[in-house]
Amino acid sequence: MTRTTTINLYAFEKKVLGILGLMLLFLGALYFYLLTMSIMHVVAREEMLIEIAQTHSRIGELEGQYLAKKQTITEELALGEGFVAIADKHYVLSEHMVRRNLTLNQ
């Protein structure tokens, strides 16, 4: 009776030890995966910050080009291209724009 109980207890301990070993292996793999993902996100963030800086720089260049070209446009050039001067200004206000509130302060 004692020998059977000891063998059953040993088998139970062996199963528990196997389950704990598998859990430890799973948790180790999960830790490695999460660590790798964290590093990849940091690298991706740094790449995005560089891309954002390059985009801001390009926007600045385009704004400079726009302002330079804007200075060359005159009324004589516009009339020569077929544009005409308007006498009265008319503004369009749609109901869609009226219903839309720009602020929450009402």
Phi and psi restraints in degrees (range 20) as a CNS / XPLOR table:
assign (resid 1 and name C) (resid 2 and name N)
       (resid 2 and name CA) (resid 2 and name C) 1.0 -68.7 20.0 2
assign (resid 2 and name N) (resid 2 and name CA)
       (resid 2 and name C) (resid 3 and name N) 1.0 -39.2 20.0 2
assign (resid 2 and name C) (resid 3 and name N)
       (resid 3 and name CA) (resid 3 and name C) 1.0 -65.2 20.0 2
assign (resid 3 and name N) (resid 3 and name CA)
       (resid 3 and name C) (resid 4 and name N) 1.0 -40.4 20.0 2
assign (resid 3 and name C) (resid 4 and name N)
       (resid 4 and name CA) (resid 4 and name C) 1.0 -64.9 20.0 2
assign (resid 4 and name N) (resid 4 and name CA)
       (resid 4 and name C) (resid 5 and name N) 1.0 -41.5 20.0 2
assign (resid 4 and name C) (resid 5 and name N)
       (resid 5 and name CA) (resid 5 and name C) 1.0 -64.8 20.0 2
assign (resid 5 and name N) (resid 5 and name CA)
       (resid 5 and name C) (resid 6 and name N) 1.0 -40.7 20.0 2
assign (resid 5 and name C) (resid 6 and name N)
       (resid 6 and name CA) (resid 6 and name C) 1.0 -65.6 20.0 2
assign (resid 6 and name N) (resid 6 and name CA)
       (resid 6 and name C) (resid 7 and name N) 1.0 -41.8 20.0 2
assign (resid 6 and name C) (resid 7 and name N)
       (resid 7 and name CA) (resid 7 and name C) 1.0 -66.2 20.0 2
assign (resid 7 and name N) (resid 7 and name CA)
       (resid 7 and name C) (resid 8 and name N) 1.0 -42.1 20.0 2
assign (resid 7 and name C) (resid 8 and name N)
       (resid 8 and name CA) (resid 8 and name C) 1.0 -64.6 20.0 2
assign (resid 8 and name N) (resid 8 and name CA)
       (resid 8 and name C) (resid 9 and name N) 1.0 -40.8 20.0 2
assign (resid 8 and name C) (resid 9 and name N)
       (resid 9 and name CA) (resid 9 and name C) 1.0 -65.3 20.0 2
assign (resid 9 and name N) (resid 9 and name CA)
       (resid 9 and name C) (resid 10 and name N) 1.0 -40.5 20.0 2
assign (resid 9 and name C) (resid 10 and name N)
       (resid 10 and name CA) (resid 10 and name C) 1.0 -64.7 20.0 2
assign (resid 10 and name N) (resid 10 and name CA)
       (resid 10 and name C) (resid 11 and name N) 1.0 -41.6 20.0 2
assign (resid 10 and name C) (resid 11 and name N)
       (resid 11 and name CA) (resid 11 and name C) 1.0 -64.6 20.0 2
assign (resid 11 and name N) (resid 11 and name CA)
       (resid 11 and name C) (resid 12 and name N) 1.0 -40.3 20.0 2
assign (resid 11 and name C) (resid 12 and name N)
       (resid 12 and name CA) (resid 12 and name C) 1.0 -63.2 20.0 2
assign (resid 12 and name N) (resid 12 and name CA)
       (resid 12 and name C) (resid 13 and name N) 1.0 -45.6 20.0 2
assign (resid 12 and name C) (resid 13 and name N)
       (resid 13 and name CA) (resid 13 and name C) 1.0 -63.2 20.0 2
assign (resid 13 and name N) (resid 13 and name CA)
       (resid 13 and name C) (resid 14 and name N) 1.0 -36.7 20.0 2
assign (resid 13 and name C) (resid 14 and name N)
       (resid 14 and name CA) (resid 14 and name C) 1.0 -65.5 20.0 2
assign (resid 14 and name N) (resid 14 and name CA)
       (resid 14 and name C) (resid 15 and name N) 1.0 -40.9 20.0 2
assign (resid 14 and name C) (resid 15 and name N)
       (resid 15 and name CA) (resid 15 and name C) 1.0 -65.0 20.0 2
assign (resid 15 and name N) (resid 15 and name CA)
       (resid 15 and name C) (resid 16 and name N) 1.0 -44.5 20.0 2
assign (resid 15 and name C) (resid 16 and name N)
       (resid 16 and name CA) (resid 16 and name C) 1.0 -62.8 20.0 2
assign (resid 16 and name N) (resid 16 and name CA)
       (resid 16 and name C) (resid 17 and name N) 1.0 -43.0 20.0 2
assign (resid 16 and name C) (resid 17 and name N)
       (resid 17 and name CA) (resid 17 and name C) 1.0 -63.6 20.0 2
assign (resid 17 and name N) (resid 17 and name CA)
       (resid 17 and name C) (resid 18 and name N) 1.0 -39.4 20.0 2
assign (resid 17 and name C) (resid 18 and name N)
       (resid 18 and name CA) (resid 18 and name C) 1.0 -64.3 20.0 2
assign (resid 18 and name N) (resid 18 and name CA)
       (resid 18 and name C) (resid 19 and name N) 1.0 -43.1 20.0 2
assign (resid 18 and name C) (resid 19 and name N)
       (resid 19 and name CA) (resid 19 and name C) 1.0 -64.9 20.0 2
assign (resid 19 and name N) (resid 19 and name CA)
       (resid 19 and name C) (resid 20 and name N) 1.0 -43.7 20.0 2
assign (resid 19 and name C) (resid 20 and name N)
       (resid 20 and name CA) (resid 20 and name C) 1.0 -63.6 20.0 2
assign (resid 20 and name N) (resid 20 and name CA)
       (resid 20 and name C) (resid 21 and name N) 1.0 -37.8 20.0 2
assign (resid 20 and name C) (resid 21 and name N)
       (resid 21 and name CA) (resid 21 and name C) 1.0 -64.2 20.0 2
assign (resid 21 and name N) (resid 21 and name CA)
       (resid 21 and name C) (resid 22 and name N) 1.0 -42.0 20.0 2
assign (resid 21 and name C) (resid 22 and name N)
       (resid 22 and name CA) (resid 22 and name C) 1.0 -65.9 20.0 2
assign (resid 22 and name N) (resid 22 and name CA)
       (resid 22 and name C) (resid 23 and name N) 1.0 -39.8 20.0 2
assign (resid 22 and name C) (resid 23 and name N)
       (resid 23 and name CA) (resid 23 and name C) 1.0 -63.2 20.0 2
assign (resid 23 and name N) (resid 23 and name CA)
       (resid 23 and name C) (resid 24 and name N) 1.0 -41.7 20.0 2
assign (resid 23 and name C) (resid 24 and name N)
       (resid 24 and name CA) (resid 24 and name C) 1.0 -63.7 20.0 2
assign (resid 24 and name N) (resid 24 and name CA)
       (resid 24 and name C) (resid 25 and name N) 1.0 -41.8 20.0 2
assign (resid 24 and name C) (resid 25 and name N)
       (resid 25 and name CA) (resid 25 and name C) 1.0 -64.2 20.0 2
assign (resid 25 and name N) (resid 25 and name CA)
       (resid 25 and name C) (resid 26 and name N) 1.0 -43.5 20.0 2
assign (resid 25 and name C) (resid 26 and name N)
       (resid 26 and name CA) (resid 26 and name C) 1.0 -62.8 20.0 2
assign (resid 26 and name N) (resid 26 and name CA)
       (resid 26 and name C) (resid 27 and name N) 1.0 -45.8 20.0 2
assign (resid 26 and name C) (resid 27 and name N)
       (resid 27 and name CA) (resid 27 and name C) 1.0 -65.4 20.0 2
assign (resid 27 and name N) (resid 27 and name CA)
       (resid 27 and name C) (resid 28 and name N) 1.0 -36.4 20.0 2
assign (resid 27 and name C) (resid 28 and name N)
       (resid 28 and name CA) (resid 28 and name C) 1.0 -64.0 20.0 2
assign (resid 28 and name N) (resid 28 and name CA)
       (resid 28 and name C) (resid 29 and name N) 1.0 -43.3 20.0 2
assign (resid 28 and name C) (resid 29 and name N)
       (resid 29 and name CA) (resid 29 and name C) 1.0 -65.3 20.0 2
assign (resid 29 and name N) (resid 29 and name CA)
       (resid 29 and name C) (resid 30 and name N) 1.0 -40.0 20.0 2
assign (resid 29 and name C) (resid 30 and name N)
       (resid 30 and name CA) (resid 30 and name C) 1.0 -64.0 20.0 2
assign (resid 30 and name N) (resid 30 and name CA)
       (resid 30 and name C) (resid 31 and name N) 1.0 -42.7 20.0 2
assign (resid 30 and name C) (resid 31 and name N)
       (resid 31 and name CA) (resid 31 and name C) 1.0 -60.8 20.0 2
assign (resid 31 and name N) (resid 31 and name CA)
       (resid 31 and name C) (resid 32 and name N) 1.0 -45.8 20.0 2
assign (resid 31 and name C) (resid 32 and name N)
       (resid 32 and name CA) (resid 32 and name C) 1.0 -62.0 20.0 2
assign (resid 32 and name N) (resid 32 and name CA)
       (resid 32 and name C) (resid 33 and name N) 1.0 -42.6 20.0 2
assign (resid 32 and name C) (resid 33 and name N)
       (resid 33 and name CA) (resid 33 and name C) 1.0 -62.5 20.0 2
assign (resid 33 and name N) (resid 33 and name CA)
       (resid 33 and name C) (resid 34 and name N) 1.0 -48.2 20.0 2
assign (resid 33 and name C) (resid 34 and name N)
       (resid 34 and name CA) (resid 34 and name C) 1.0 -65.1 20.0 2
assign (resid 34 and name N) (resid 34 and name CA)
       (resid 34 and name C) (resid 35 and name N) 1.0 -37.6 20.0 2
assign (resid 34 and name C) (resid 35 and name N)
       (resid 35 and name CA) (resid 35 and name C) 1.0 -64.2 20.0 2
assign (resid 35 and name N) (resid 35 and name CA)
       (resid 35 and name C) (resid 36 and name N) 1.0 -43.6 20.0 2
assign (resid 35 and name C) (resid 36 and name N)
       (resid 36 and name CA) (resid 36 and name C) 1.0 -63.7 20.0 2
assign (resid 36 and name N) (resid 36 and name CA)
       (resid 36 and name C) (resid 37 and name N) 1.0 -42.8 20.0 2
assign (resid 36 and name C) (resid 37 and name N)
       (resid 37 and name CA) (resid 37 and name C) 1.0 -63.7 20.0 2
assign (resid 37 and name N) (resid 37 and name CA)
       (resid 37 and name C) (resid 38 and name N) 1.0 -39.0 20.0 2
assign (resid 37 and name C) (resid 38 and name N)
       (resid 38 and name CA) (resid 38 and name C) 1.0 -62.1 20.0 2
assign (resid 38 and name N) (resid 38 and name CA)
       (resid 38 and name C) (resid 39 and name N) 1.0 -44.6 20.0 2
assign (resid 38 and name C) (resid 39 and name N)
       (resid 39 and name CA) (resid 39 and name C) 1.0 -64.2 20.0 2
assign (resid 39 and name N) (resid 39 and name CA)
       (resid 39 and name C) (resid 40 and name N) 1.0 -41.7 20.0 2
assign (resid 39 and name C) (resid 40 and name N)
       (resid 40 and name CA) (resid 40 and name C) 1.0 -64.6 20.0 2
assign (resid 40 and name N) (resid 40 and name CA)
       (resid 40 and name C) (resid 41 and name N) 1.0 -37.0 20.0 2
assign (resid 40 and name C) (resid 41 and name N)
       (resid 41 and name CA) (resid 41 and name C) 1.0 -69.3 20.0 2
assign (resid 41 and name N) (resid 41 and name CA)
       (resid 41 and name C) (resid 42 and name N) 1.0 -36.7 20.0 2
assign (resid 41 and name C) (resid 42 and name N)
       (resid 42 and name CA) (resid 42 and name C) 1.0 -64.2 20.0 2
assign (resid 42 and name N) (resid 42 and name CA)
       (resid 42 and name C) (resid 43 and name N) 1.0 -43.8 20.0 2
assign (resid 42 and name C) (resid 43 and name N)
       (resid 43 and name CA) (resid 43 and name C) 1.0 -63.6 20.0 2
assign (resid 43 and name N) (resid 43 and name CA)
       (resid 43 and name C) (resid 44 and name N) 1.0 -43.7 20.0 2
assign (resid 43 and name C) (resid 44 and name N)
       (resid 44 and name CA) (resid 44 and name C) 1.0 -62.8 20.0 2
assign (resid 44 and name N) (resid 44 and name CA)
       (resid 44 and name C) (resid 45 and name N) 1.0 -38.5 20.0 2
assign (resid 44 and name C) (resid 45 and name N)
       (resid 45 and name CA) (resid 45 and name C) 1.0 -64.4 20.0 2
assign (resid 45 and name N) (resid 45 and name CA)
       (resid 45 and name C) (resid 46 and name N) 1.0 -43.5 20.0 2
assign (resid 45 and name C) (resid 46 and name N)
       (resid 46 and name CA) (resid 46 and name C) 1.0 -62.5 20.0 2
assign (resid 46 and name N) (resid 46 and name CA)
       (resid 46 and name C) (resid 47 and name N) 1.0 -40.9 20.0 2
assign (resid 46 and name C) (resid 47 and name N)
       (resid 47 and name CA) (resid 47 and name C) 1.0 -63.9 20.0 2
assign (resid 47 and name N) (resid 47 and name CA)
       (resid 47 and name C) (resid 48 and name N) 1.0 -40.4 20.0 2
assign (resid 47 and name C) (resid 48 and name N)
       (resid 48 and name CA) (resid 48 and name C) 1.0 -65.5 20.0 2
assign (resid 48 and name N) (resid 48 and name CA)
       (resid 48 and name C) (resid 49 and name N) 1.0 -39.6 20.0 2
assign (resid 48 and name C) (resid 49 and name N)
       (resid 49 and name CA) (resid 49 and name C) 1.0 -63.1 20.0 2
assign (resid 49 and name N) (resid 49 and name CA)
       (resid 49 and name C) (resid 50 and name N) 1.0 -38.6 20.0 2
assign (resid 49 and name C) (resid 50 and name N)
       (resid 50 and name CA) (resid 50 and name C) 1.0 -65.4 20.0 2
assign (resid 50 and name N) (resid 50 and name CA)
       (resid 50 and name C) (resid 51 and name N) 1.0 -43.3 20.0 2
assign (resid 50 and name C) (resid 51 and name N)
       (resid 51 and name CA) (resid 51 and name C) 1.0 -64.6 20.0 2
assign (resid 51 and name N) (resid 51 and name CA)
       (resid 51 and name C) (resid 52 and name N) 1.0 -38.6 20.0 2
assign (resid 51 and name C) (resid 52 and name N)
       (resid 52 and name CA) (resid 52 and name C) 1.0 -64.1 20.0 2
assign (resid 52 and name N) (resid 52 and name CA)
       (resid 52 and name C) (resid 53 and name N) 1.0 -43.2 20.0 2
assign (resid 52 and name C) (resid 53 and name N)
       (resid 53 and name CA) (resid 53 and name C) 1.0 -62.5 20.0 2
assign (resid 53 and name N) (resid 53 and name CA)
       (resid 53 and name C) (resid 54 and name N) 1.0 -41.3 20.0 2
assign (resid 53 and name C) (resid 54 and name N)
       (resid 54 and name CA) (resid 54 and name C) 1.0 -65.1 20.0 2
assign (resid 54 and name N) (resid 54 and name CA)
       (resid 54 and name C) (resid 55 and name N) 1.0 -38.5 20.0 2
assign (resid 54 and name C) (resid 55 and name N)
       (resid 55 and name CA) (resid 55 and name C) 1.0 -66.1 20.0 2
assign (resid 55 and name N) (resid 55 and name CA)
       (resid 55 and name C) (resid 56 and name N) 1.0 -42.2 20.0 2
assign (resid 55 and name C) (resid 56 and name N)
       (resid 56 and name CA) (resid 56 and name C) 1.0 -61.8 20.0 2
assign (resid 56 and name N) (resid 56 and name CA)
       (resid 56 and name C) (resid 57 and name N) 1.0 -40.0 20.0 2
assign (resid 56 and name C) (resid 57 and name N)
       (resid 57 and name CA) (resid 57 and name C) 1.0 -63.3 20.0 2
assign (resid 57 and name N) (resid 57 and name CA)
       (resid 57 and name C) (resid 58 and name N) 1.0 -43.9 20.0 2
assign (resid 57 and name C) (resid 58 and name N)
       (resid 58 and name CA) (resid 58 and name C) 1.0 -64.6 20.0 2
assign (resid 58 and name N) (resid 58 and name CA)
       (resid 58 and name C) (resid 59 and name N) 1.0 -38.5 20.0 2
assign (resid 58 and name C) (resid 59 and name N)
       (resid 59 and name CA) (resid 59 and name C) 1.0 -62.1 20.0 2
assign (resid 59 and name N) (resid 59 and name CA)
       (resid 59 and name C) (resid 60 and name N) 1.0 -42.0 20.0 2
assign (resid 59 and name C) (resid 60 and name N)
       (resid 60 and name CA) (resid 60 and name C) 1.0 -61.3 20.0 2
assign (resid 60 and name N) (resid 60 and name CA)
       (resid 60 and name C) (resid 61 and name N) 1.0 -41.7 20.0 2
assign (resid 60 and name C) (resid 61 and name N)
       (resid 61 and name CA) (resid 61 and name C) 1.0 -62.7 20.0 2
assign (resid 61 and name N) (resid 61 and name CA)
       (resid 61 and name C) (resid 62 and name N) 1.0 -45.1 20.0 2
assign (resid 61 and name C) (resid 62 and name N)
       (resid 62 and name CA) (resid 62 and name C) 1.0 -64.6 20.0 2
assign (resid 62 and name N) (resid 62 and name CA)
       (resid 62 and name C) (resid 63 and name N) 1.0 -37.4 20.0 2
assign (resid 62 and name C) (resid 63 and name N)
       (resid 63 and name CA) (resid 63 and name C) 1.0 -63.9 20.0 2
assign (resid 63 and name N) (resid 63 and name CA)
       (resid 63 and name C) (resid 64 and name N) 1.0 -40.4 20.0 2
assign (resid 63 and name C) (resid 64 and name N)
       (resid 64 and name CA) (resid 64 and name C) 1.0 -62.5 20.0 2
assign (resid 64 and name N) (resid 64 and name CA)
       (resid 64 and name C) (resid 65 and name N) 1.0 -43.3 20.0 2
assign (resid 64 and name C) (resid 65 and name N)
       (resid 65 and name CA) (resid 65 and name C) 1.0 -63.5 20.0 2
assign (resid 65 and name N) (resid 65 and name CA)
       (resid 65 and name C) (resid 66 and name N) 1.0 -41.0 20.0 2
assign (resid 65 and name C) (resid 66 and name N)
       (resid 66 and name CA) (resid 66 and name C) 1.0 -61.4 20.0 2
assign (resid 66 and name N) (resid 66 and name CA)
       (resid 66 and name C) (resid 67 and name N) 1.0 -47.6 20.0 2
assign (resid 66 and name C) (resid 67 and name N)
       (resid 67 and name CA) (resid 67 and name C) 1.0 -64.5 20.0 2
assign (resid 67 and name N) (resid 67 and name CA)
       (resid 67 and name C) (resid 68 and name N) 1.0 -37.1 20.0 2
assign (resid 67 and name C) (resid 68 and name N)
       (resid 68 and name CA) (resid 68 and name C) 1.0 -65.3 20.0 2
assign (resid 68 and name N) (resid 68 and name CA)
       (resid 68 and name C) (resid 69 and name N) 1.0 -42.8 20.0 2
assign (resid 68 and name C) (resid 69 and name N)
       (resid 69 and name CA) (resid 69 and name C) 1.0 -71.4 20.0 2
assign (resid 69 and name N) (resid 69 and name CA)
       (resid 69 and name C) (resid 70 and name N) 1.0 -31.9 20.0 2
assign (resid 69 and name C) (resid 70 and name N)
       (resid 70 and name CA) (resid 70 and name C) 1.0 -64.0 20.0 2
assign (resid 70 and name N) (resid 70 and name CA)
       (resid 70 and name C) (resid 71 and name N) 1.0 -33.2 20.0 2
assign (resid 70 and name C) (resid 71 and name N)
       (resid 71 and name CA) (resid 71 and name C) 1.0 -69.5 20.0 2
assign (resid 71 and name N) (resid 71 and name CA)
       (resid 71 and name C) (resid 72 and name N) 1.0 -23.1 20.0 2
assign (resid 71 and name C) (resid 72 and name N)
       (resid 72 and name CA) (resid 72 and name C) 1.0 -85.0 20.0 2
assign (resid 72 and name N) (resid 72 and name CA)
       (resid 72 and name C) (resid 73 and name N) 1.0 -12.5 20.0 2
assign (resid 72 and name C) (resid 73 and name N)
       (resid 73 and name CA) (resid 73 and name C) 1.0 -85.1 20.0 2
assign (resid 73 and name N) (resid 73 and name CA)
       (resid 73 and name C) (resid 74 and name N) 1.0 122.6 20.0 2
assign (resid 73 and name C) (resid 74 and name N)
       (resid 74 and name CA) (resid 74 and name C) 1.0 -121.8 20.0 2
assign (resid 74 and name N) (resid 74 and name CA)
       (resid 74 and name C) (resid 75 and name N) 1.0 170.5 20.0 2
assign (resid 74 and name C) (resid 75 and name N)
       (resid 75 and name CA) (resid 75 and name C) 1.0 -66.3 20.0 2
assign (resid 75 and name N) (resid 75 and name CA)
       (resid 75 and name C) (resid 76 and name N) 1.0 -36.6 20.0 2
assign (resid 75 and name C) (resid 76 and name N)
       (resid 76 and name CA) (resid 76 and name C) 1.0 -63.9 20.0 2
assign (resid 76 and name N) (resid 76 and name CA)
       (resid 76 and name C) (resid 77 and name N) 1.0 -41.2 20.0 2
assign (resid 76 and name C) (resid 77 and name N)
       (resid 77 and name CA) (resid 77 and name C) 1.0 -63.6 20.0 2
assign (resid 77 and name N) (resid 77 and name CA)
       (resid 77 and name C) (resid 78 and name N) 1.0 -42.7 20.0 2
assign (resid 77 and name C) (resid 78 and name N)
       (resid 78 and name CA) (resid 78 and name C) 1.0 -64.2 20.0 2
assign (resid 78 and name N) (resid 78 and name CA)
       (resid 78 and name C) (resid 79 and name N) 1.0 -43.5 20.0 2
assign (resid 78 and name C) (resid 79 and name N)
       (resid 79 and name CA) (resid 79 and name C) 1.0 -64.9 20.0 2
assign (resid 79 and name N) (resid 79 and name CA)
       (resid 79 and name C) (resid 80 and name N) 1.0 -36.5 20.0 2
assign (resid 79 and name C) (resid 80 and name N)
       (resid 80 and name CA) (resid 80 and name C) 1.0 -66.7 20.0 2
assign (resid 80 and name N) (resid 80 and name CA)
       (resid 80 and name C) (resid 81 and name N) 1.0 -27.9 20.0 2
assign (resid 80 and name C) (resid 81 and name N)
       (resid 81 and name CA) (resid 81 and name C) 1.0 -84.7 20.0 2
assign (resid 81 and name N) (resid 81 and name CA)
       (resid 81 and name C) (resid 82 and name N) 1.0 -3.0 20.0 2
assign (resid 81 and name C) (resid 82 and name N)
       (resid 82 and name CA) (resid 82 and name C) 1.0 105.5 20.0 2
assign (resid 82 and name N) (resid 82 and name CA)
       (resid 82 and name C) (resid 83 and name N) 1.0 0.4 20.0 2
assign (resid 82 and name C) (resid 83 and name N)
       (resid 83 and name CA) (resid 83 and name C) 1.0 -76.2 20.0 2
assign (resid 83 and name N) (resid 83 and name CA)
       (resid 83 and name C) (resid 84 and name N) 1.0 151.9 20.0 2
assign (resid 83 and name C) (resid 84 and name N)
       (resid 84 and name CA) (resid 84 and name C) 1.0 -123.9 20.0 2
assign (resid 84 and name N) (resid 84 and name CA)
       (resid 84 and name C) (resid 85 and name N) 1.0 151.2 20.0 2
assign (resid 84 and name C) (resid 85 and name N)
       (resid 85 and name CA) (resid 85 and name C) 1.0 -76.8 20.0 2
assign (resid 85 and name N) (resid 85 and name CA)
       (resid 85 and name C) (resid 86 and name N) 1.0 146.4 20.0 2
assign (resid 85 and name C) (resid 86 and name N)
       (resid 86 and name CA) (resid 86 and name C) 1.0 -107.4 20.0 2
assign (resid 86 and name N) (resid 86 and name CA)
       (resid 86 and name C) (resid 87 and name N) 1.0 146.8 20.0 2
assign (resid 86 and name C) (resid 87 and name N)
       (resid 87 and name CA) (resid 87 and name C) 1.0 -87.4 20.0 2
assign (resid 87 and name N) (resid 87 and name CA)
       (resid 87 and name C) (resid 88 and name N) 1.0 -51.8 20.0 2
assign (resid 87 and name C) (resid 88 and name N)
       (resid 88 and name CA) (resid 88 and name C) 1.0 -114.2 20.0 2
assign (resid 88 and name N) (resid 88 and name CA)
       (resid 88 and name C) (resid 89 and name N) 1.0 143.1 20.0 2
assign (resid 88 and name C) (resid 89 and name N)
       (resid 89 and name CA) (resid 89 and name C) 1.0 -97.8 20.0 2
assign (resid 89 and name N) (resid 89 and name CA)
       (resid 89 and name C) (resid 90 and name N) 1.0 131.3 20.0 2
assign (resid 89 and name C) (resid 90 and name N)
       (resid 90 and name CA) (resid 90 and name C) 1.0 -121.7 20.0 2
assign (resid 90 and name N) (resid 90 and name CA)
       (resid 90 and name C) (resid 91 and name N) 1.0 132.2 20.0 2
assign (resid 90 and name C) (resid 91 and name N)
       (resid 91 and name CA) (resid 91 and name C) 1.0 -108.6 20.0 2
assign (resid 91 and name N) (resid 91 and name CA)
       (resid 91 and name C) (resid 92 and name N) 1.0 142.4 20.0 2
assign (resid 91 and name C) (resid 92 and name N)
       (resid 92 and name CA) (resid 92 and name C) 1.0 -104.5 20.0 2
assign (resid 92 and name N) (resid 92 and name CA)
       (resid 92 and name C) (resid 93 and name N) 1.0 131.7 20.0 2
assign (resid 92 and name C) (resid 93 and name N)
       (resid 93 and name CA) (resid 93 and name C) 1.0 -129.2 20.0 2
assign (resid 93 and name N) (resid 93 and name CA)
       (resid 93 and name C) (resid 94 and name N) 1.0 112.1 20.0 2
assign (resid 93 and name C) (resid 94 and name N)
       (resid 94 and name CA) (resid 94 and name C) 1.0 -92.5 20.0 2
assign (resid 94 and name N) (resid 94 and name CA)
       (resid 94 and name C) (resid 95 and name N) 1.0 157.4 20.0 2
assign (resid 94 and name C) (resid 95 and name N)
       (resid 95 and name CA) (resid 95 and name C) 1.0 -64.2 20.0 2
assign (resid 95 and name N) (resid 95 and name CA)
       (resid 95 and name C) (resid 96 and name N) 1.0 -30.9 20.0 2
assign (resid 95 and name C) (resid 96 and name N)
       (resid 96 and name CA) (resid 96 and name C) 1.0 -60.2 20.0 2
assign (resid 96 and name N) (resid 96 and name CA)
       (resid 96 and name C) (resid 97 and name N) 1.0 -40.2 20.0 2
assign (resid 96 and name C) (resid 97 and name N)
       (resid 97 and name CA) (resid 97 and name C) 1.0 -75.2 20.0 2
assign (resid 97 and name N) (resid 97 and name CA)
       (resid 97 and name C) (resid 98 and name N) 1.0 -29.4 20.0 2
assign (resid 97 and name C) (resid 98 and name N)
       (resid 98 and name CA) (resid 98 and name C) 1.0 -70.0 20.0 2
assign (resid 98 and name N) (resid 98 and name CA)
       (resid 98 and name C) (resid 99 and name N) 1.0 -41.4 20.0 2
assign (resid 98 and name C) (resid 99 and name N)
       (resid 99 and name CA) (resid 99 and name C) 1.0 -68.5 20.0 2
assign (resid 99 and name N) (resid 99 and name CA)
       (resid 99 and name C) (resid 100 and name N) 1.0 -24.7 20.0 2
assign (resid 99 and name C) (resid 100 and name N)
       (resid 100 and name CA) (resid 100 and name C) 1.0 -80.4 20.0 2
assign (resid 100 and name N) (resid 100 and name CA)
       (resid 100 and name C) (resid 101 and name N) 1.0 124.2 20.0 2
assign (resid 100 and name C) (resid 101 and name N)
       (resid 101 and name CA) (resid 101 and name C) 1.0 -93.7 20.0 2
assign (resid 101 and name N) (resid 101 and name CA)
       (resid 101 and name C) (resid 102 and name N) 1.0 134.0 20.0 2
assign (resid 101 and name C) (resid 102 and name N)
       (resid 102 and name CA) (resid 102 and name C) 1.0 -82.6 20.0 2
assign (resid 102 and name N) (resid 102 and name CA)
       (resid 102 and name C) (resid 103 and name N) 1.0 -26.4 20.0 2
assign (resid 102 and name C) (resid 103 and name N)
       (resid 103 and name CA) (resid 103 and name C) 1.0 -129.7 20.0 2
assign (resid 103 and name N) (resid 103 and name CA)
       (resid 103 and name C) (resid 104 and name N) 1.0 166.8 20.0 2
assign (resid 103 and name C) (resid 104 and name N)
       (resid 104 and name CA) (resid 104 and name C) 1.0 -91.6 20.0 2
assign (resid 104 and name N) (resid 104 and name CA)
       (resid 104 and name C) (resid 105 and name N) 1.0 -7.4 20.0 2
assign (resid 104 and name C) (resid 105 and name N)
       (resid 105 and name CA) (resid 105 and name C) 1.0 -78.7 20.0 2
assign (resid 105 and name N) (resid 105 and name CA)
       (resid 105 and name C) (resid 106 and name N) 1.0 107.2 20.0 2
